Amino acid sequence: MTARPEWGDRPEIGSAEAVELNLTPLVDVVFALLIIFMVSSAAMIEDGRMDVAAGQVDLALPSGETTQSAQETTEVILQVDADGNLFEFGKAMDRTTLARTIVERMVAEPELHVRIEADRALPYQQVMEIITHLQSIGVRNVGLATREATP
């Protein structure tokens, strides 16, 4: 007769001793991961890093006070990084392409608003050149974006 390991008797199906799984440690781990995800998401939104995830250009905007317009308008968001590169809604473009795009949009919306989000490291002269270029193609509503000043 061969020696069998002593694992105890095999439980009978339907016996009073049912096998139970303790799921408490698994639930604790899931809740811990959920809390970590929620805190890190809130921190990303607060730091403004969600714009980068949404295809926006990462800019360090200057701080200042802003006013909200009550009327609904069509707006083009023009972003300019510290090197002077132009982006429309996260897509890189040159001045010629920008001018063509804006003129096409102005046909449908004559009171088109252009918001410039320029990096604070960009020289003021280059921002003025962009504004002058926009005015030369007929844009009359140009705004500059800022971040809210932190106390």
Buried (B, 14 or more C-beta within 10 A) or exposed (E): EEEEEEEEEEEEEEEEEEEEEEEEEEEEEEEEEEEEEEEEEEEBEEEBEEBBEEEBBEBBBBEEEEEEEEEEEEBBBBBBBBEBBBBBEEEEBEEEEBBEBBEEBBEEEEEBBBBBBBBEEBEEEBBEEBBEBBEEEEBEBBBBBBBEEEE
